[in-house]
Amino acid sequence: MRSGHRLGRRFGWLWAAYGTSAFGTWLAFGAFPLIAVQVLHAGPAQVAALAGVGAAVGAAAAVPLGPWVEFRRKRPVLIGTDLVRCAALLTVPAAFALGVLSFVHLLLVSAVVAAADITFRAASGAYLKTLLPAGDLLVANARFESTAWTTTIVGPPLGGAAIGLLGPVATVLADAISYLLSALGIRAIGAHEPRPERREATRMRAGDLLDGWRYILADSALRPLFFNTALFNGLVMAIDALLAVLMLGRLGFAPWQYGLALAAPAIGGLIGARLARPLVTRFGQYRVLIMAGTLRVLWPLGLAFVGPGTAGLLLVMGVELGLIFCCGVFNPVYATYRLERTPTDRVTRTLTAWTVTTRATTAVLTVLWGVLGSLLGARTAIGLAGVLLLATPLLLPRRTPAPLPEPNTQSLHA
C-alpha cells in the first residue's frame, strides 16, 4: 500500500460523487411508499408491488445493458446513468405539481431508476479497476463502505424531518439533485479514458447476455461467494421486513424507536469499514473474508427473541450493531476480492449478473418469508431465516484460490 494512501484527485471526485448520490438516496429513503400511501391512497398490495415489481423490471432491463456497457468507455456511462436517474426522479415532483401523478408513473420511475442503478454499479466497478492500481482497491472500497454507512446514519433522520416539514415529494427532488451533482463530479474527473477493445465481432450476440453468469459459475473462487452473498442478502432483507411487522405491530414500538434501532447501529459499519484494511494487512485477505463472512451470520437469529420495552429495543440495537460491524469488514474485502478475480474486460458483465441475481433473490425471499410470516408468525419466520443463515458460510470459498493469469495489458489499453 502507498504511504498516506492518497488515491489522487480523480478518485477524490469519484468518491465525492458517490457520497453525494448515496446521501440523496438515503435522504429520500421510503419516499415512494409514502407518496403512494399519502398522496395516491394506495393499498398494501400496491405498495408491495411498487417495491417488488419496479425492482424486478429494472433488473430485467439491466441485463442487456451489461454486455453493451462492457465495451464502452465507463465514465460517459456513469454520467449518463446519473442523468437518467435525475430526469426520471424529477418527473415525480413535476407530475405532483401538475396534479397528474399516478401509481403507474411511480412504478415506471422505480423501474427506470433500478435499471440505471444496476448499470451504474457495474460500470463504476469496472471504472475503479482501471482508475487505481490493484494495491489500492481495498483502500478505495473501504472508503466507499465508510461513506455508505455514514449516509445511512445521517440520511434517514434528516429525510424524516424534511418529509414532516415539506412532504415526501421534496425528498425525491433532493435525490434527483444529488444525481445531477454526482454527474458533475464524475465529469470533473477528466483525463482520457481509452476505449475498451473487443476481440469478437462488434455486434452483440444473444449469448453475451449470459456471459457474466458463465464467468461467475466457471470460477471456483467466485462461484461459492456468488451463492453466499445472494442467499445472505436475501435472508437478511426478509428478516428486516418481518422485524418491522413484529416491532411496529405486536410489540408496539413507535416508528421513531424502530428507526433508531436500525439507524444507530450503522456506526458499526463505519468502524468495520475502517478496520478492514488493517485486518487484511495483519491476517491476509482470504482469512478476513472467511472470518467476517462467518461471524456476520451469528447475529440475526437473536432477533427472534425480541421482546417489548427498553430491553427489546436494546436487544435489536445490539444484534444490528454486531451484524453491521461484521458486514462493514466483509463488504470492502469481498468487493476487492471480486474485482481482483475478474478480468478487466469482464467486470461490467460480471457485476451486472451479480447485482441482478442478488436483487432477484432478495425479492423472492422477501415475498416467501412474508407468506411464512403470515402462516407461522413473524417471530417464527425470523427464527427460521436465522437458522438458515447459520449454514451460509458453507458456501464461502473453502481454500485460497489460485491467482489469475496476468492480463494482456497491451490489448486492454489499446
Secondary structure, 3 states (H helix, E strand, C coil): CCHHHCCHHHHHHHHHHHHHHHHHHHHCCCHHHHHHHHHCCCCHHHHHHHHHHHHHHHHHHHCCHHHHHHCCCHHHHHHHHHHHHHHHHHHHHHHHHHCCCCHHHHHHHHHHHHHHHHHHHHHHHHHHHHHCCHHHHHHHHHHHHHHHHHHHHHHHHHHHHHHHHHCHHHHHHHHHHHHHHHHHHHHCCCCCCCCCCCCCCCCCCHHHHHHHHHHHHHCCCHHHHHHHHHHHHHHHHHHHHHHHHHHHHHCCCCHHHHHHHHHHHHHHHHHHHHHHHHHHHHHCHHHHHHHHHHHHHHCHHHHHHCCCHHHHHHHHHHHHHHHHHHHHHHHHHHHHHHHHHCCHHHHHHHHHHHHHHHHHHHHHHHHHHHHHHHHHCHHHHHHHHHHHHCCHHHHCCCCCCCCCCCCCHHHHCC
